[in-house]
Amino acid sequence: MIRIYLIRHGQTQWNKEGRYQGQIDTELSELGLEQAEKLGSFFKDYNFDCVIASPLKRAMITASKISKDLILDERLKEINHGPWEGKLSSEINEEELALWKSNPCALNIALAESLFDVQKRSVNAIYDYAKKFDNKTICVVAHDAVNKVILSYFLKLPLLSFWNIKQDNTCVNIFDLEITKNSFECTLHTLNNTIHLNTLLNDTSKQAL
């Protein structure tokens, strides 16, 4: 069994503006840096066996507040939104945006990733670390869409549940994962926890990914 702390990065300026950032390497906002510092303070006495992060700066800098010794994994990057990246919702084709909000699995945009693609690469990463760090505790710092598809998979939920899972900036999800030869069992301990920000409900990030 492995225990996984799955965390989202701190707020970026584009989160604040509601821009789709995807794999564009945006910086943490002033609030995002403050959130990351509070996250690091909360975990200062935790001894993770390893801390793994997406190599995008917003995740990497957030993770660096927990540990200076990071494993960076390309498979944990945010969804590639293709031509949407850098745009506000108001600048995106209305029909495509409506489909993304109602049935995100059905959206197919040229040069962009599907949720199935994101789930495949990110879950493969989790499997690899679960095998490598069996009976240990690890921390993974990633992104909104990445966290949602990982949680959906291991909680055995359909990807249509994507919008039913909320991931606030620097939220903490904790789950245990037991992997056998042909199956796995997941026990969720906490979801979207922002107690380190002195709140149980955080509405600072509810726009774009």
Sequence and secondary structure as in RCSB ss.txt:
>XXXX:A:sequence
MIRIYLIRHGQTQWNKEGRYQGQIDTELSELGLEQAEKLGSFFKDYNFDCVIASPLKRAMITASKISKDLILDER
LKEINHGPWEGKLSSEINEEELALWKSNPCALNIALAESLFDVQKRSVNAIYDYAKKFDNKTICVVAHDAVNKVI
LSYFLKLPLLSFWNIKQDNTCVNIFDLEITKNSFECTLHTLNNTIHLNTLLNDTSKQAL
>XXXX:A:secstr
 EEEEEEE   BHHHHHTB  TTS   B HHHHHHHHHHHHHTTT   SEEEE SSHHHHHHHHTT SSEEE GG
GS    GGGTT BGGGS HHHHHHHHH GGG   TTS  HHHHHHHHHHHHHHHHHHTTTSEEEEEE HHHHHHH
HHHHTT  GGGGGGS   TT EEEEEEEE SS EEEEEEEEEE GGGT S   S  S  
